[in-house]
């Protein structure tokens, strides 16, 4: 995989604080991020429509064709700029654990945010998103493996530490096939 392909895959950087370990880099696909991206994609979120992963988009369109008018999609269209624009949506979704959408850390719980949570949960359950995610595990493993192979060519931890000016004991890179070049940093 060349560097351009790697950048196209797009990634989300999430810093994990852990102590007493050697520095580790974890590369994976997160079900919450995929759920968010699918909802945003079905909502015609402009940034996700720039993704070049056409086969994956076709599979999303086919699997979720009966959910294009689900309240989560309609609501996301209405409120993404106010509540879920850009990196805020990624930050938001990572505060919840699936499948019950239990809050795993503090987050602003405005009524509108709770409404979004409830609709996302309903979409997750009614569309059987878990089934879609699990059926694509080979695809996710493939992009995770190729990204890890590419990153092993570089001293990525030193690059991250130099860029952010912060040193941690572990780092996570969450890959998201629908994201635009550059992804998000949280």
Secondary structure, DSSP 8 states (H G I E B T S, - for coil): --HHHHHHH-EEEEEE---SS--EEEEEE-HHHHHHHHHHHHTT-TTGGG---HHHHHHHHHHTGGGTTSHHHHHHHHHTTTTS-THHHHHHHTTEETTTTEE-S-----HHHHHHHHHHHHHHHHTTHHHHHHHTHHHHHHHHHHHHHHHTTTTHHHHHHHHHS---SEEEEEE-TT--TT-EE-
